[in-house]
Amino acid sequence: MKLMAKVSPVLFFRQVKQEVKKVTWPTKKEVVQTSVMVLILVAIAAAFFFCVDQIFGFIVKLIFG
């Protein structure tokens, strides 16, 4: 078991602030584009699974009457 070094809260938050400055934040355009893509892919996946569910339901009805 590895023990972690104790860091004072002030030092911890300074380190967090330094790390946050290194982050490359996306532009508004990138956020909108990726959000739209996610919504489109979720809709496609939902439609696909709906169709598969309907097909399986039809097959089960045929088998069990």
WOLINTA-V469690 format. One record per residue. N is the residue number from 1. SS is DSSP state (@ for helix, = for strand, . for the rest). PHI is phi in whole degrees, -180 to 180 (NA if undefined). Layout:
N,SS,PHI
N,SS,PHI
This chain:
1,.,NA
2,.,-97
3,.,-89
4,.,-92
5,.,-70
6,.,-81
7,.,-122
8,.,-68
9,@,-57
10,@,-64
11,@,-64
12,@,-59
13,@,-69
14,@,-64
15,@,-66
16,@,-62
17,@,-61
18,@,-64
19,@,-68
20,@,-65
21,@,-66
22,@,-81
23,.,-71
24,.,-95
25,.,-83
26,.,-72
27,.,-78
28,@,-61
29,@,-62
30,@,-64
31,@,-64
32,@,-64
33,@,-61
34,@,-68
35,@,-65
36,@,-64
37,@,-61
38,@,-62
39,@,-63
40,@,-64
41,@,-66
42,@,-65
43,@,-64
44,@,-63
45,@,-63
46,@,-63
47,@,-64
48,@,-61
49,@,-68
50,@,-63
51,@,-63
52,@,-62
53,@,-64
54,@,-65
55,@,-64
56,@,-63
57,@,-62
58,@,-64
59,@,-63
60,@,-63
61,@,-64
62,@,-64
63,@,-70
64,@,-100
65,.,71
